[in-house]
């Protein structure tokens, strides 16, 4: 299945997020090893984008909520663990195990 946003194909999760937000994900999250100067420049750019688009945080929240709603079964796929009765040890396999 192919995903297109604004006529551009998103071929990875990060590309999909970037196209949906209109900005690279790294702008908001940073990159490992960035200098203080790079961080300051990144944050300045983020502030400018938020000033130009004050609805962006609400839009992102709606996108995140929708993804959680759609993917909830996979996100919360909890499998109960089987409990052994007290005092019962699991069978040993391998060297030294009884046949």
mmCIF file as gemmi writes it, N, C-alpha and C atoms, coordinates in Angstrom:
data_model
loop_
_atom_site.group_PDB
_atom_site.id
_atom_site.type_symbol
_atom_site.label_atom_id
_atom_site.label_alt_id
_atom_site.label_comp_id
_atom_site.label_asym_id
_atom_site.label_entity_id
_atom_site.label_seq_id
_atom_site.pdbx_PDB_ins_code
_atom_site.Cartn_x
_atom_site.Cartn_y
_atom_site.Cartn_z
_atom_site.occupancy
_atom_site.B_iso_or_equiv
_atom_site.pdbx_formal_charge
_atom_site.auth_seq_id
_atom_site.auth_asym_id
_atom_site.pdbx_PDB_model_num
ATOM 1 N N . UNK Axp A 1 ? 0.837 -1.159 0 1 0 ? 1 A 1
ATOM 2 C CA . UNK Axp A 1 ? 0 0 0 1 0 ? 1 A 1
ATOM 3 C C . UNK Axp A 1 ? 0.896 1.24 0 1 0 ? 1 A 1
ATOM 4 N N . UNK Axp A 2 ? 0.527 2.22 -0.782 1 0 ? 2 A 1
ATOM 5 C CA . UNK Axp A 2 ? 1.292 3.46 -0.872 1 0 ? 2 A 1
ATOM 6 C C . UNK Axp A 2 ? 0.547 4.568 -0.154 1 0 ? 2 A 1
ATOM 7 N N . UNK Axp A 3 ? 1.31 5.453 0.487 1 0 ? 3 A 1
ATOM 8 C CA . UNK Axp A 3 ? 0.715 6.594 1.182 1 0 ? 3 A 1
ATOM 9 C C . UNK Axp A 3 ? 1.206 7.879 0.532 1 0 ? 3 A 1
ATOM 10 N N . UNK Axp A 4 ? 0.261 8.734 0.171 1 0 ? 4 A 1
ATOM 11 C CA . UNK Axp A 4 ? 0.591 10.015 -0.44 1 0 ? 4 A 1
ATOM 12 C C . UNK Axp A 4 ? 0.039 11.142 0.423 1 0 ? 4 A 1
ATOM 13 N N . UNK Axp A 5 ? 0.845 12.168 0.602 1 0 ? 5 A 1
ATOM 14 C CA . UNK Axp A 5 ? 0.414 13.365 1.312 1 0 ? 5 A 1
ATOM 15 C C . UNK Axp A 5 ? 0.758 14.543 0.419 1 0 ? 5 A 1
ATOM 16 N N . UNK Axp A 6 ? -0.265 15.29 0.041 1 0 ? 6 A 1
ATOM 17 C CA . UNK Axp A 6 ? -0.05 16.438 -0.83 1 0 ? 6 A 1
ATOM 18 C C . UNK Axp A 6 ? 0.595 16.069 -2.155 1 0 ? 6 A 1
ATOM 19 N N . UNK Axp A 7 ? 0.285 14.894 -2.654 1 0 ? 7 A 1
ATOM 20 C CA . UNK Axp A 7 ? 0.836 14.463 -3.934 1 0 ? 7 A 1
ATOM 21 C C . UNK Axp A 7 ? 2.233 13.868 -3.849 1 0 ? 7 A 1
ATOM 22 N N . UNK Axp A 8 ? 2.815 13.806 -2.656 1 0 ? 8 A 1
ATOM 23 C CA . UNK Axp A 8 ? 4.148 13.232 -2.502 1 0 ? 8 A 1
ATOM 24 C C . UNK Axp A 8 ? 4.043 11.909 -1.75 1 0 ? 8 A 1
ATOM 25 N N . UNK Axp A 9 ? 4.732 10.895 -2.251 1 0 ? 9 A 1
ATOM 26 C CA . UNK Axp A 9 ? 4.685 9.58 -1.619 1 0 ? 9 A 1
ATOM 27 C C . UNK Axp A 9 ? 5.58 9.544 -0.391 1 0 ? 9 A 1
ATOM 28 N N . UNK Axp A 10 ? 5.047 9.001 0.689 1 0 ? 10 A 1
ATOM 29 C CA . UNK Axp A 10 ? 5.823 8.785 1.915 1 0 ? 10 A 1
ATOM 30 C C . UNK Axp A 10 ? 6.267 7.331 1.919 1 0 ? 10 A 1
ATOM 31 N N . UNK Axp A 11 ? 7.582 7.106 1.879 1 0 ? 11 A 1
ATOM 32 C CA . UNK Axp A 11 ? 8.083 5.735 1.794 1 0 ? 11 A 1
ATOM 33 C C . UNK Axp A 11 ? 8.59 5.197 3.131 1 0 ? 11 A 1
ATOM 34 N N . UNK Axp A 12 ? 8.637 6.039 4.155 1 0 ? 12 A 1
ATOM 35 C CA . UNK Axp A 12 ? 9.047 5.579 5.48 1 0 ? 12 A 1
ATOM 36 C C . UNK Axp A 12 ? 8.186 6.279 6.529 1 0 ? 12 A 1
ATOM 37 N N . UNK Axp A 13 ? 8.243 5.779 7.734 1 0 ? 13 A 1
ATOM 38 C CA . UNK Axp A 13 ? 7.471 6.376 8.827 1 0 ? 13 A 1
ATOM 39 C C . UNK Axp A 13 ? 7.911 7.82 9.046 1 0 ? 13 A 1
ATOM 40 N N . UNK Axp A 14 ? 9.233 8.048 9.068 1 0 ? 14 A 1
ATOM 41 C CA . UNK Axp A 14 ? 9.726 9.412 9.284 1 0 ? 14 A 1
ATOM 42 C C . UNK Axp A 14 ? 9.3 10.348 8.167 1 0 ? 14 A 1
ATOM 43 N N . UNK Axp A 15 ? 9.309 9.86 6.927 1 0 ? 15 A 1
ATOM 44 C CA . UNK Axp A 15 ? 8.864 10.68 5.805 1 0 ? 15 A 1
ATOM 45 C C . UNK Axp A 15 ? 7.377 11.006 5.927 1 0 ? 15 A 1
ATOM 46 N N . UNK Axp A 16 ? 6.594 10.032 6.349 1 0 ? 16 A 1
ATOM 47 C CA . UNK Axp A 16 ? 5.16 10.248 6.543 1 0 ? 16 A 1
ATOM 48 C C . UNK Axp A 16 ? 4.936 11.331 7.593 1 0 ? 16 A 1
ATOM 49 N N . UNK Axp A 17 ? 5.656 11.24 8.709 1 0 ? 17 A 1
ATOM 50 C CA . UNK Axp A 17 ? 5.52 12.229 9.781 1 0 ? 17 A 1
ATOM 51 C C . UNK Axp A 17 ? 5.946 13.606 9.273 1 0 ? 17 A 1
ATOM 52 N N . UNK Axp A 18 ? 7.073 13.658 8.556 1 0 ? 18 A 1
ATOM 53 C CA . UNK Axp A 18 ? 7.563 14.933 8.035 1 0 ? 18 A 1
ATOM 54 C C . UNK Axp A 18 ? 6.555 15.571 7.084 1 0 ? 18 A 1
ATOM 55 N N . UNK Axp A 19 ? 5.967 14.761 6.205 1 0 ? 19 A 1
ATOM 56 C CA . UNK Axp A 19 ? 4.979 15.297 5.271 1 0 ? 19 A 1
ATOM 57 C C . UNK Axp A 19 ? 3.704 15.72 5.993 1 0 ? 19 A 1
ATOM 58 N N . UNK Axp A 20 ? 3.297 14.949 7.006 1 0 ? 20 A 1
ATOM 59 C CA . UNK Axp A 20 ? 2.087 15.297 7.751 1 0 ? 20 A 1
ATOM 60 C C . UNK Axp A 20 ? 2.278 16.58 8.55 1 0 ? 20 A 1
ATOM 61 N N . UNK Axp A 21 ? 3.458 16.758 9.137 1 0 ? 21 A 1
ATOM 62 C CA . UNK Axp A 21 ? 3.731 17.952 9.938 1 0 ? 21 A 1
ATOM 63 C C . UNK Axp A 21 ? 4.144 19.143 9.086 1 0 ? 21 A 1
ATOM 64 N N . UNK Axp A 22 ? 4.736 18.852 7.945 1 0 ? 22 A 1
ATOM 65 C CA . UNK Axp A 22 ? 5.27 19.921 7.11 1 0 ? 22 A 1
ATOM 66 C C . UNK Axp A 22 ? 6.657 20.346 7.532 1 0 ? 22 A 1
ATOM 67 N N . UNK Axp A 23 ? 7.242 19.635 8.484 1 0 ? 23 A 1
ATOM 68 C CA . UNK Axp A 23 ? 8.6 19.917 8.953 1 0 ? 23 A 1
ATOM 69 C C . UNK Axp A 23 ? 9.291 18.597 9.257 1 0 ? 23 A 1
ATOM 70 N N . UNK Axp A 24 ? 10.614 18.588 9.212 1 0 ? 24 A 1
ATOM 71 C CA . UNK Axp A 24 ? 11.325 17.355 9.585 1 0 ? 24 A 1
ATOM 72 C C . UNK Axp A 24 ? 11.161 17.058 11.074 1 0 ? 24 A 1
ATOM 73 N N . UNK Axp A 25 ? 11.04 15.807 11.414 1 0 ? 25 A 1
ATOM 74 C CA . UNK Axp A 25 ? 10.881 15.382 12.804 1 0 ? 25 A 1
ATOM 75 C C . UNK Axp A 25 ? 12.074 15.824 13.661 1 0 ? 25 A 1
ATOM 76 N N . UNK Axp A 26 ? 13.266 15.827 13.07 1 0 ? 26 A 1
ATOM 77 C CA . UNK Axp A 26 ? 14.47 16.216 13.801 1 0 ? 26 A 1
ATOM 78 C C . UNK Axp A 26 ? 14.405 17.657 14.302 1 0 ? 26 A 1
ATOM 79 N N . UNK Axp A 27 ? 13.628 18.495 13.612 1 0 ? 27 A 1
ATOM 80 C CA . UNK Axp A 27 ? 13.488 19.883 14.052 1 0 ? 27 A 1
ATOM 81 C C . UNK Axp A 27 ? 12.912 19.943 15.458 1 0 ? 27 A 1
ATOM 82 N N . UNK Axp A 28 ? 11.996 19.052 15.772 1 0 ? 28 A 1
ATOM 83 C CA . UNK Axp A 28 ? 11.316 19.061 17.07 1 0 ? 28 A 1
ATOM 84 C C . UNK Axp A 28 ? 12.039 18.21 18.106 1 0 ? 28 A 1
ATOM 85 N N . UNK Axp A 29 ? 12.674 17.121 17.646 1 0 ? 29 A 1
ATOM 86 C CA . UNK Axp A 29 ? 13.293 16.197 18.589 1 0 ? 29 A 1
ATOM 87 C C . UNK Axp A 29 ? 14.792 16.376 18.736 1 0 ? 29 A 1
ATOM 88 N N . UNK Axp A 30 ? 15.409 17.059 17.776 1 0 ? 30 A 1
ATOM 89 C CA . UNK Axp A 30 ? 16.857 17.211 17.808 1 0 ? 30 A 1
ATOM 90 C C . UNK Axp A 30 ? 17.544 15.976 17.257 1 0 ? 30 A 1
ATOM 91 N N . UNK Axp A 31 ? 18.859 16.054 17.207 1 0 ? 31 A 1
ATOM 92 C CA . UNK Axp A 31 ? 19.66 14.927 16.734 1 0 ? 31 A 1
ATOM 93 C C . UNK Axp A 31 ? 20.766 14.672 17.742 1 0 ? 31 A 1
ATOM 94 N N . UNK Axp A 32 ? 21.153 13.437 17.836 1 0 ? 32 A 1
ATOM 95 C CA . UNK Axp A 32 ? 22.195 13.063 18.776 1 0 ? 32 A 1
ATOM 96 C C . UNK Axp A 32 ? 23.501 13.757 18.408 1 0 ? 32 A 1
ATOM 97 N N . UNK Axp A 33 ? 24.145 14.313 19.396 1 0 ? 33 A 1
ATOM 98 C CA . UNK Axp A 33 ? 25.444 14.935 19.186 1 0 ? 33 A 1
ATOM 99 C C . UNK Axp A 33 ? 25.404 16.363 18.661 1 0 ? 33 A 1
ATOM 100 N N . UNK Axp A 34 ? 24.224 16.986 18.609 1 0 ? 34 A 1
ATOM 101 C CA . UNK Axp A 34 ? 24.176 18.362 18.113 1 0 ? 34 A 1
ATOM 102 C C . UNK Axp A 34 ? 24.846 19.299 19.119 1 0 ? 34 A 1
ATOM 103 N N . UNK Axp A 35 ? 25.501 20.331 18.587 1 0 ? 35 A 1
ATOM 104 C CA . UNK Axp A 35 ? 26.177 21.305 19.447 1 0 ? 35 A 1
ATOM 105 C C . UNK Axp A 35 ? 25.149 22.261 20.043 1 0 ? 35 A 1
ATOM 106 N N . UNK Axp A 36 ? 25.566 23.038 21.02 1 0 ? 36 A 1
ATOM 107 C CA . UNK Axp A 36 ? 24.68 24.041 21.623 1 0 ? 36 A 1
ATOM 108 C C . UNK Axp A 36 ? 24.24 25.056 20.572 1 0 ? 36 A 1
ATOM 109 N N . UNK Axp A 37 ? 25.153 25.402 19.669 1 0 ? 37 A 1
ATOM 110 C CA . UNK Axp A 37 ? 24.835 26.36 18.61 1 0 ? 37 A 1
ATOM 111 C C . UNK Axp A 37 ? 23.791 25.782 17.652 1 0 ? 37 A 1
ATOM 112 N N . UNK Axp A 38 ? 23.951 24.513 17.288 1 0 ? 38 A 1
ATOM 113 C CA . UNK Axp A 38 ? 22.974 23.846 16.415 1 0 ? 38 A 1
ATOM 114 C C . UNK Axp A 38 ? 21.619 23.737 17.106 1 0 ? 38 A 1
ATOM 115 N N . UNK Axp A 39 ? 21.648 23.41 18.387 1 0 ? 39 A 1
ATOM 116 C CA . UNK Axp A 39 ? 20.405 23.302 19.15 1 0 ? 39 A 1
ATOM 117 C C . UNK Axp A 39 ? 19.678 24.648 19.204 1 0 ? 39 A 1
ATOM 118 N N . UNK Axp A 40 ? 20.417 25.709 19.476 1 0 ? 40 A 1
ATOM 119 C CA . UNK Axp A 40 ? 19.819 27.04 19.545 1 0 ? 40 A 1
ATOM 120 C C . UNK Axp A 40 ? 19.206 27.425 18.199 1 0 ? 40 A 1
ATOM 121 N N . UNK Axp A 41 ? 19.901 27.138 17.111 1 0 ? 41 A 1
ATOM 122 C CA . UNK Axp A 41 ? 19.382 27.453 15.773 1 0 ? 41 A 1
ATOM 123 C C . UNK Axp A 41 ? 18.122 26.637 15.484 1 0 ? 41 A 1
ATOM 124 N N . UNK Axp A 42 ? 18.14 25.362 15.878 1 0 ? 42 A 1
ATOM 125 C CA . UNK Axp A 42 ? 16.979 24.489 15.665 1 0 ? 42 A 1
ATOM 126 C C . UNK Axp A 42 ? 15.772 25.002 16.435 1 0 ? 42 A 1
ATOM 127 N N . UNK Axp A 43 ? 15.991 25.381 17.684 1 0 ? 43 A 1
ATOM 128 C CA . UNK Axp A 43 ? 14.889 25.886 18.507 1 0 ? 43 A 1
ATOM 129 C C . UNK Axp A 43 ? 14.362 27.223 17.989 1 0 ? 43 A 1
ATOM 130 N N . UNK Axp A 44 ? 15.253 28.065 17.478 1 0 ? 44 A 1
ATOM 131 C CA . UNK Axp A 44 ? 14.811 29.328 16.863 1 0 ? 44 A 1
ATOM 132 C C . UNK Axp A 44 ? 13.914 29.055 15.664 1 0 ? 44 A 1
ATOM 133 N N . UNK Axp A 45 ? 14.319 28.095 14.83 1 0 ? 45 A 1
ATOM 134 C CA . UNK Axp A 45 ? 13.508 27.751 13.658 1 0 ? 45 A 1
ATOM 135 C C . UNK Axp A 45 ? 12.152 27.203 14.1 1 0 ? 45 A 1
ATOM 136 N N . UNK Axp A 46 ? 12.153 26.373 15.131 1 0 ? 46 A 1
ATOM 137 C CA . UNK Axp A 46 ? 10.893 25.813 15.636 1 0 ? 46 A 1
ATOM 138 C C . UNK Axp A 46 ? 9.976 26.919 16.16 1 0 ? 46 A 1
ATOM 139 N N . UNK Axp A 47 ? 10.537 27.886 16.881 1 0 ? 47 A 1
ATOM 140 C CA . UNK Axp A 47 ? 9.74 29.01 17.375 1 0 ? 47 A 1
ATOM 141 C C . UNK Axp A 47 ? 9.13 29.8 16.223 1 0 ? 47 A 1
ATOM 142 N N . UNK Axp A 48 ? 9.917 30.032 15.168 1 0 ? 48 A 1
ATOM 143 C CA . UNK Axp A 48 ? 9.41 30.758 13.998 1 0 ? 48 A 1
ATOM 144 C C . UNK Axp A 48 ? 8.25 30.005 13.352 1 0 ? 48 A 1
ATOM 145 N N . UNK Axp A 49 ? 8.392 28.68 13.234 1 0 ? 49 A 1
ATOM 146 C CA . UNK Axp A 49 ? 7.333 27.87 12.626 1 0 ? 49 A 1
ATOM 147 C C . UNK Axp A 49 ? 6.07 27.922 13.475 1 0 ? 49 A 1
ATOM 148 N N . UNK Axp A 50 ? 6.227 27.832 14.793 1 0 ? 50 A 1
ATOM 149 C CA . UNK Axp A 50 ? 5.059 27.901 15.677 1 0 ? 50 A 1
ATOM 150 C C . UNK Axp A 50 ? 4.408 29.279 15.645 1 0 ? 50 A 1
ATOM 151 N N . UNK Axp A 51 ? 5.216 30.313 15.498 1 0 ? 51 A 1
ATOM 152 C CA . UNK Axp A 51 ? 4.658 31.671 15.407 1 0 ? 51 A 1
ATOM 153 C C . UNK Axp A 51 ? 3.844 31.83 14.123 1 0 ? 51 A 1
ATOM 154 N N . UNK Axp A 52 ? 4.322 31.217 13.031 1 0 ? 52 A 1
ATOM 155 C CA . UNK Axp A 52 ? 3.611 31.294 11.752 1 0 ? 52 A 1
ATOM 156 C C . UNK Axp A 52 ? 2.395 30.372 11.701 1 0 ? 52 A 1
ATOM 157 N N . UNK Axp A 53 ? 2.408 29.316 12.514 1 0 ? 53 A 1
ATOM 158 C CA . UNK Axp A 53 ? 1.33 28.325 12.484 1 0 ? 53 A 1
ATOM 159 C C . UNK Axp A 53 ? 0.933 27.965 13.915 1 0 ? 53 A 1
ATOM 160 N N . UNK Axp A 54 ? 0.2 28.83 14.603 1 0 ? 54 A 1
ATOM 161 C CA . UNK Axp A 54 ? -0.132 28.579 16.006 1 0 ? 54 A 1
ATOM 162 C C . UNK Axp A 54 ? -1.029 27.356 16.223 1 0 ? 54 A 1
ATOM 163 N N . UNK Axp A 55 ? -1.675 26.855 15.182 1 0 ? 55 A 1
ATOM 164 C CA . UNK Axp A 55 ? -2.525 25.667 15.318 1 0 ? 55 A 1
ATOM 165 C C . UNK Axp A 55 ? -1.751 24.359 15.205 1 0 ? 55 A 1
ATOM 166 N N . UNK Axp A 56 ? -0.459 24.434 14.903 1 0 ? 56 A 1
ATOM 167 C CA . UNK Axp A 56 ? 0.329 23.217 14.705 1 0 ? 56 A 1
ATOM 168 C C . UNK Axp A 56 ? 0.287 22.272 15.909 1 0 ? 56 A 1
ATOM 169 N N . UNK Axp A 57 ? 0.475 22.738 17.154 1 0 ? 57 A 1
ATOM 170 C CA . UNK Axp A 57 ? 0.405 21.79 18.283 1 0 ? 57 A 1
ATOM 171 C C . UNK Axp A 57 ? -0.935 21.056 18.366 1 0 ? 57 A 1
ATOM 172 N N . UNK Axp A 58 ? -2.031 21.759 18.107 1 0 ? 58 A 1
ATOM 173 C CA . UNK Axp A 58 ? -3.345 21.097 18.13 1 0 ? 58 A 1
ATOM 174 C C . UNK Axp A 58 ? -3.469 20.088 16.998 1 0 ? 58 A 1
ATOM 175 N N . UNK Axp A 59 ? -2.959 20.441 15.826 1 0 ? 59 A 1
ATOM 176 C CA . UNK Axp A 59 ? -2.995 19.514 14.685 1 0 ? 59 A 1
ATOM 177 C C . UNK Axp A 59 ? -2.193 18.254 15.001 1 0 ? 59 A 1
ATOM 178 N N . UNK Axp A 60 ? -1.014 18.426 15.584 1 0 ? 60 A 1
ATOM 179 C CA . UNK Axp A 60 ? -0.169 17.281 15.93 1 0 ? 60 A 1
ATOM 180 C C . UNK Axp A 60 ? -0.85 16.419 16.983 1 0 ? 60 A 1
ATOM 181 N N . UNK Axp A 61 ? -1.494 17.053 17.957 1 0 ? 61 A 1
ATOM 182 C CA . UNK Axp A 61 ? -2.211 16.292 18.987 1 0 ? 61 A 1
ATOM 183 C C . UNK Axp A 61 ? -3.335 15.469 18.375 1 0 ? 61 A 1
ATOM 184 N N . UNK Axp A 62 ? -4.048 16.053 17.422 1 0 ? 62 A 1
ATOM 185 C CA . UNK Axp A 62 ? -5.127 15.31 16.756 1 0 ? 62 A 1
ATOM 186 C C . UNK Axp A 62 ? -4.574 14.127 15.971 1 0 ? 62 A 1
ATOM 187 N N . UNK Axp A 63 ? -3.452 14.328 15.273 1 0 ? 63 A 1
ATOM 188 C CA . UNK Axp A 63 ? -2.826 13.24 14.513 1 0 ? 63 A 1
ATOM 189 C C . UNK Axp A 63 ? -2.408 12.132 15.464 1 0 ? 63 A 1
ATOM 190 N N . UNK Axp A 64 ? -1.742 12.498 16.571 1 0 ? 64 A 1
ATOM 191 C CA . UNK Axp A 64 ? -1.286 11.492 17.538 1 0 ? 64 A 1
ATOM 192 C C . UNK Axp A 64 ? -2.459 10.728 18.144 1 0 ? 64 A 1
ATOM 193 N N . UNK Axp A 65 ? -3.521 11.433 18.5 1 0 ? 65 A 1
ATOM 194 C CA . UNK Axp A 65 ? -4.701 10.775 19.068 1 0 ? 65 A 1
ATOM 195 C C . UNK Axp A 65 ? -5.318 9.806 18.063 1 0 ? 65 A 1
ATOM 196 N N . UNK Axp A 66 ? -5.378 10.202 16.812 1 0 ? 66 A 1
ATOM 197 C CA . UNK Axp A 66 ? -5.945 9.336 15.774 1 0 ? 66 A 1
ATOM 198 C C . UNK Axp A 66 ? -5.092 8.084 15.573 1 0 ? 66 A 1
ATOM 199 N N . UNK Axp A 67 ? -3.776 8.252 15.567 1 0 ? 67 A 1
ATOM 200 C CA . UNK Axp A 67 ? -2.879 7.096 15.418 1 0 ? 67 A 1
ATOM 201 C C . UNK Axp A 67 ? -3.058 6.142 16.584 1 0 ? 67 A 1
ATOM 202 N N . UNK Axp A 68 ? -3.139 6.681 17.791 1 0 ? 68 A 1
ATOM 203 C CA . UNK Axp A 68 ? -3.338 5.825 18.967 1 0 ? 68 A 1
ATOM 204 C C . UNK Axp A 68 ? -4.671 5.103 18.87 1 0 ? 68 A 1
ATOM 205 N N . UNK Axp A 69 ? -5.706 5.806 18.444 1 0 ? 69 A 1
ATOM 206 C CA . UNK Axp A 69 ? -7.03 5.193 18.311 1 0 ? 69 A 1
ATOM 207 C C . UNK Axp A 69 ? -7.013 4.051 17.294 1 0 ? 69 A 1
ATOM 208 N N . UNK Axp A 70 ? -6.379 4.289 16.155 1 0 ? 70 A 1
ATOM 209 C CA . UNK Axp A 70 ? -6.342 3.287 15.093 1 0 ? 70 A 1
ATOM 210 C C . UNK Axp A 70 ? -5.454 2.112 15.481 1 0 ? 70 A 1
ATOM 211 N N . UNK Axp A 71 ? -4.348 2.392 16.147 1 0 ? 71 A 1
ATOM 212 C CA . UNK Axp A 71 ? -3.365 1.353 16.474 1 0 ? 71 A 1
ATOM 213 C C . UNK Axp A 71 ? -3.499 0.796 17.885 1 0 ? 71 A 1
ATOM 214 N N . UNK Axp A 72 ? -4.521 1.183 18.635 1 0 ? 72 A 1
ATOM 215 C CA . UNK Axp A 72 ? -4.667 0.753 20.027 1 0 ? 72 A 1
ATOM 216 C C . UNK Axp A 72 ? -4.585 -0.758 20.203 1 0 ? 72 A 1
ATOM 217 N N . UNK Axp A 73 ? -5.236 -1.55 19.341 1 0 ? 73 A 1
ATOM 218 C CA . UNK Axp A 73 ? -5.126 -2.996 19.559 1 0 ? 73 A 1
ATOM 219 C C . UNK Axp A 73 ? -3.679 -3.484 19.562 1 0 ? 73 A 1
ATOM 220 N N . UNK Axp A 74 ? -2.836 -2.956 18.673 1 0 ? 74 A 1
ATOM 221 C CA . UNK Axp A 74 ? -1.437 -3.385 18.646 1 0 ? 74 A 1
ATOM 222 C C . UNK Axp A 74 ? -0.638 -2.776 19.787 1 0 ? 74 A 1
ATOM 223 N N . UNK Axp A 75 ? -0.949 -1.516 20.136 1 0 ? 75 A 1
ATOM 224 C CA . UNK Axp A 75 ? -0.211 -0.852 21.199 1 0 ? 75 A 1
ATOM 225 C C . UNK Axp A 75 ? -0.484 -1.477 22.555 1 0 ? 75 A 1
ATOM 226 N N . UNK Axp A 76 ? -1.712 -1.921 22.748 1 0 ? 76 A 1
ATOM 227 C CA . UNK Axp A 76 ? -2.106 -2.456 24.04 1 0 ? 76 A 1
ATOM 228 C C . UNK Axp A 76 ? -2.376 -3.952 23.995 1 0 ? 76 A 1
ATOM 229 N N . UNK Axp A 77 ? -1.678 -4.64 23.125 1 0 ? 77 A 1
ATOM 230 C CA . UNK Axp A 77 ? -1.823 -6.08 22.988 1 0 ? 77 A 1
ATOM 231 C C . UNK Axp A 77 ? -1.114 -6.758 24.164 1 0 ? 77 A 1
ATOM 232 N N . UNK Axp A 78 ? -1.843 -6.935 25.239 1 0 ? 78 A 1
ATOM 233 C CA . UNK Axp A 78 ? -1.29 -7.499 26.462 1 0 ? 78 A 1
ATOM 234 C C . UNK Axp A 78 ? -1.62 -8.989 26.505 1 0 ? 78 A 1
ATOM 235 N N . UNK Axp A 79 ? -0.601 -9.776 26.752 1 0 ? 79 A 1
ATOM 236 C CA . UNK Axp A 79 ? -0.781 -11.224 26.834 1 0 ? 79 A 1
ATOM 237 C C . UNK Axp A 79 ? -0.571 -11.628 28.289 1 0 ? 79 A 1
ATOM 238 N N . UNK Axp A 80 ? -1.558 -12.289 28.9 1 0 ? 80 A 1
ATOM 239 C CA . UNK Axp A 80 ? -1.379 -12.681 30.299 1 0 ? 80 A 1
ATOM 240 C C . UNK Axp A 80 ? -0.286 -13.741 30.435 1 0 ? 80 A 1
ATOM 241 N N . UNK Axp A 81 ? 0.494 -13.634 31.492 1 0 ? 81 A 1
ATOM 242 C CA . UNK Axp A 81 ? 1.53 -14.621 31.771 1 0 ? 81 A 1
ATOM 243 C C . UNK Axp A 81 ? 0.908 -15.78 32.526 1 0 ? 81 A 1
ATOM 244 N N . UNK Axp A 82 ? 1.401 -16.968 32.273 1 0 ? 82 A 1
ATOM 245 C CA . UNK Axp A 82 ? 0.897 -18.164 32.958 1 0 ? 82 A 1
ATOM 246 C C . UNK Axp A 82 ? 1.659 -18.299 34.271 1 0 ? 82 A 1
ATOM 247 N N . UNK Axp A 83 ? 0.908 -18.418 35.35 1 0 ? 83 A 1
ATOM 248 C CA . UNK Axp A 83 ? 1.532 -18.575 36.67 1 0 ? 83 A 1
ATOM 249 C C . UNK Axp A 83 ? 1.634 -20.053 37.009 1 0 ? 83 A 1
ATOM 250 N N . UNK Axp A 84 ? 2.774 -20.412 37.571 1 0 ? 84 A 1
ATOM 251 C CA . UNK Axp A 84 ? 2.958 -21.781 38.058 1 0 ? 84 A 1
ATOM 252 C C . UNK Axp A 84 ? 2.428 -21.855 39.488 1 0 ? 84 A 1
ATOM 253 N N . UNK Axp A 85 ? 1.9 -22.987 39.862 1 0 ? 85 A 1
ATOM 254 C CA . UNK Axp A 85 ? 1.496 -23.13 41.269 1 0 ? 85 A 1
ATOM 255 C C . UNK Axp A 85 ? 2.712 -22.954 42.174 1 0 ? 85 A 1
ATOM 256 N N . UNK Axp A 86 ? 2.49 -22.401 43.35 1 0 ? 86 A 1
ATOM 257 C CA . UNK Axp A 86 ? 3.583 -22.157 44.297 1 0 ? 86 A 1
ATOM 258 C C . UNK Axp A 86 ? 4.326 -23.452 44.605 1 0 ? 86 A 1
ATOM 259 N N . UNK Axp A 87 ? 5.643 -23.373 44.667 1 0 ? 87 A 1
ATOM 260 C CA . UNK Axp A 87 ? 6.458 -24.523 45.019 1 0 ? 87 A 1
ATOM 261 C C . UNK Axp A 87 ? 6.77 -25.452 43.865 1 0 ? 87 A 1
ATOM 262 N N . UNK Axp A 88 ? 6.193 -25.213 42.72 1 0 ? 88 A 1
ATOM 263 C CA . UNK Axp A 88 ? 6.438 -26.088 41.569 1 0 ? 88 A 1
ATOM 264 C C . UNK Axp A 88 ? 7.514 -25.472 40.695 1 0 ? 88 A 1
ATOM 265 N N . UNK Axp A 89 ? 8.543 -26.228 40.391 1 0 ? 89 A 1
ATOM 266 C CA . UNK Axp A 89 ? 9.649 -25.737 39.581 1 0 ? 89 A 1
ATOM 267 C C . UNK Axp A 89 ? 9.463 -26.187 38.141 1 0 ? 89 A 1
ATOM 268 N N . UNK Axp A 90 ? 9.934 -25.4 37.192 1 0 ? 90 A 1
ATOM 269 C CA . UNK Axp A 90 ? 9.828 -25.805 35.79 1 0 ? 90 A 1
ATOM 270 C C . UNK Axp A 90 ? 10.715 -27.004 35.504 1 0 ? 90 A 1
ATOM 271 N N . UNK Axp A 91 ? 10.337 -27.78 34.512 1 0 ? 91 A 1
ATOM 272 C CA . UNK Axp A 91 ? 11.123 -28.951 34.116 1 0 ? 91 A 1
ATOM 273 C C . UNK Axp A 91 ? 12.463 -28.484 33.57 1 0 ? 91 A 1
ATOM 274 N N . UNK Axp A 92 ? 13.493 -29.269 33.867 1 0 ? 92 A 1
ATOM 275 C CA . UNK Axp A 92 ? 14.839 -28.924 33.365 1 0 ? 92 A 1
ATOM 276 C C . UNK Axp A 92 ? 15.098 -29.706 32.093 1 0 ? 92 A 1
ATOM 277 N N . UNK Axp A 93 ? 15.679 -29.036 31.156 1 0 ? 93 A 1
ATOM 278 C CA . UNK Axp A 93 ? 16.026 -29.686 29.904 1 0 ? 93 A 1
ATOM 279 C C . UNK Axp A 93 ? 17.516 -29.543 29.681 1 0 ? 93 A 1
ATOM 280 N N . UNK Axp A 94 ? 18.07 -30.45 28.916 1 0 ? 94 A 1
ATOM 281 C CA . UNK Axp A 94 ? 19.488 -30.355 28.595 1 0 ? 94 A 1
ATOM 282 C C . UNK Axp A 94 ? 20.307 -31.278 29.471 1 0 ? 94 A 1
ATOM 283 N N . UNK Axp A 95 ? 21.562 -30.929 29.676 1 0 ? 95 A 1
ATOM 284 C CA . UNK Axp A 95 ? 22.515 -31.75 30.411 1 0 ? 95 A 1
ATOM 285 C C . UNK Axp A 95 ? 22.056 -31.983 31.843 1 0 ? 95 A 1
ATOM 286 N N . UNK Axp A 96 ? 22.04 -33.211 32.257 1 0 ? 96 A 1
ATOM 287 C CA . UNK Axp A 96 ? 21.676 -33.544 33.616 1 0 ? 96 A 1
ATOM 288 C C . UNK Axp A 96 ? 20.192 -33.701 33.863 1 0 ? 96 A 1
ATOM 289 N N . UNK Axp A 97 ? 19.375 -33.533 32.83 1 0 ? 97 A 1
ATOM 290 C CA . UNK Axp A 97 ? 17.933 -33.68 32.998 1 0 ? 97 A 1
ATOM 291 C C . UNK Axp A 97 ? 17.56 -35.14 32.976 1 0 ? 97 A 1
ATOM 292 N N . UNK Axp A 98 ? 16.533 -35.49 33.737 1 0 ? 98 A 1
ATOM 293 C CA . UNK Axp A 98 ? 16.061 -36.881 33.764 1 0 ? 98 A 1
ATOM 294 C C . UNK Axp A 98 ? 15.348 -37.193 32.454 1 0 ? 98 A 1
ATOM 295 N N . UNK Axp A 99 ? 15.552 -38.383 31.958 1 0 ? 99 A 1
ATOM 296 C CA . UNK Axp A 99 ? 14.928 -38.777 30.7 1 0 ? 99 A 1
ATOM 297 C C . UNK Axp A 99 ? 13.558 -39.297 30.892 1 0 ? 99 A 1
